[in-house]
Amino acid sequence: MIRRTIGIVCAAAIVALLVCTVLHRDRYRSMLFDGAERAVPQRESAAARPAAQPLPADEADAGR
């Protein structure tokens, strides 16, 4: 009976944790840094970088 009660309490705690995680998924707030400073610089977006240039036809076939 005690095992069953402990199991039910653990299962309820896991479900509550999952529900809280889903409800707060886009509201992360760091306790160490405010929004103005960042510890790690952001990566460039794909739109900001130029795409790779294709090889000319003679160089593309040379590797075969």
N, C-alpha and C positions, 0 to 999 in steps of 0.2 A: 504494500500500500504506500509506503514511504517512497519507494523508487518511482512509482507511478506519479505521485504528487510532485516529486522533484522533476521528473520528465515533463510534466505539463507546465510547470513554472518555467523551465528552460525553453520549451517550445514557444510559450507566450512571450518571453523576453526576446527571442530571436525574431518573431513576427513583429514585435513592437520596434525593434531596431531596424528592420527592413522598411517598415512604414515610415519611420522618422527619416531614414536615408532618402527615400523617394520624395518625400514632401519637401526636404531641404536641399535638393540636389543642385540648384543653381544659386544658392545663397551662401557660398563659402566666404568666410571672413577670417582673415589671419589675425592671431593675437600678437604676432611679432612685428608685422609690417603694416603700414597703412597703404591706401590705394595709390599714393603718389610715388613711392619708391618700390623698386622690384629687386629681388635678390638675384634673379637670373634674367638676362636680357631676352626679349621675345625674339623668336625666329622670324625670318622674312616669310611673307605669304607667297604662295605659288604665283600669284598674279604679279607680284613685284619683281620676280626674277625672270630673266629672259629664258626662253625655251632652248634646249640644246640644238645646235645647228646640225643638219643632216650632212653626211659625207658626200662628196661628189661621186658620181657613178664609178669612175675608174679606181678610186680608193676603197670604195665599198666592196668591190669584187676582188681586190688584191688579197684580202685576208682568207680567201677560200682555198 
